[in-house]
């Protein structure tokens, strides 16, 4: 869909929002409802919803008698999703919103202000909506930019984690939401954090035998976060619902347990699970073996900061030391007319992302009207909710740290970088030779130089070398794209 040029600067849109998850959708819906600004919405998915409300890819009309996928119970708060999607549909029908789904943002550049234009941002995208090999590139411009790109699963290596059938818990959930596919008949879930519970519950409800939810930490840690829990009592009901599902399907919840190895030949056949001591290390001799045909492991999430780093936004760190975008109360970043919302500002769940999306929209609306800076609007109820929900997000980080003993399970033959097949022995040797961060490990071993550009192994390399999450790398090309599509960008620039 093409949006008419209604902006005073000649840009395609007043605002370009990158990411159509809860934060992006809430931001767009608020802009449409409370302003007359034009909006461009870009997302790599086939439709709005992001990972939280992940929608299946478009498919041809099913054959007569073919059963429809069962997705009941996989999504939460669908009423909010439908309300936001309806708002987006109305905005598109009015001509104020242009949506570009299946478009991957590979770079963003700032346009210098000219004698007429006030400056803005150029969002460079590759269109993957067609058949493989038909990708094309284009550029979308806006006076302001909202980054709502979410986060991705955080993985840590262990012996056998590269076997087929071993994936992140987010991968297990994505298969369920996108295609109603349970990854296995007997599944082990391990790692730490509340996200393990809904994935295990969804698999059990669809007939998989979940041999256990192996949580590396103990619930007693939540006693230290009683204040945050008291301010978010609704979260207790949500957790109780998952616990009831697990109990109904006889899924054991095993605290202070950690998956330390996966076994198999052509694919995973079993896992070893060890008890975690009070020092955060696997207890020697405590390992037990479980027969499985699928494994999901998750150690939290890492914010997607490629665009923020490209634009030079100031970063800060959350309670667990993970880099996030620094924003003010209306989610303005350190760069004028660049805003961030949702997991890019710290992983806190969908409810917090919705609130932050609305706050960012009001920051954009205020700034683009040219109002006196002294009249900045108060955040209001959404600001209060952001503080309350942010406190609960901090509590999750504190109650579910990554145990130091994950390293103890590694052997010199354990793959750390799956793309480049770099083993732990090589990484350890690089650290012993003086590498003090993930970048130096990368230079010495090629860890992080493969297809994923360190998104999978970077966290582990940083913990091994520096003991803490590292600074995100700048990637001039932030999404995989064919060389032919990249060459188009030169042709486009030559024609300008």
Helices and strands as residue ranges (DSSP letters): E 13-18, H 22-34, E 39-43, H 78-94, E 97-101, E 103-111, E 120-127, E 136-147, E 151-153, E 166-168, H 169-179, E 186-191, H 195-205, E 209-215, G 219-225, H 226-230, H 233-248, E 253-255, E 257-264, E 268-275, E 288-291, E 294-298, E 301-303, H 306-310, E 315-317, E 323-325, E 338-340, G 342-345, H 350-368, G 373-375, H 380-399, G 404-409, E 415-417, E 422-423, H 424-432, H 438-445, H 458-466, H 483-495
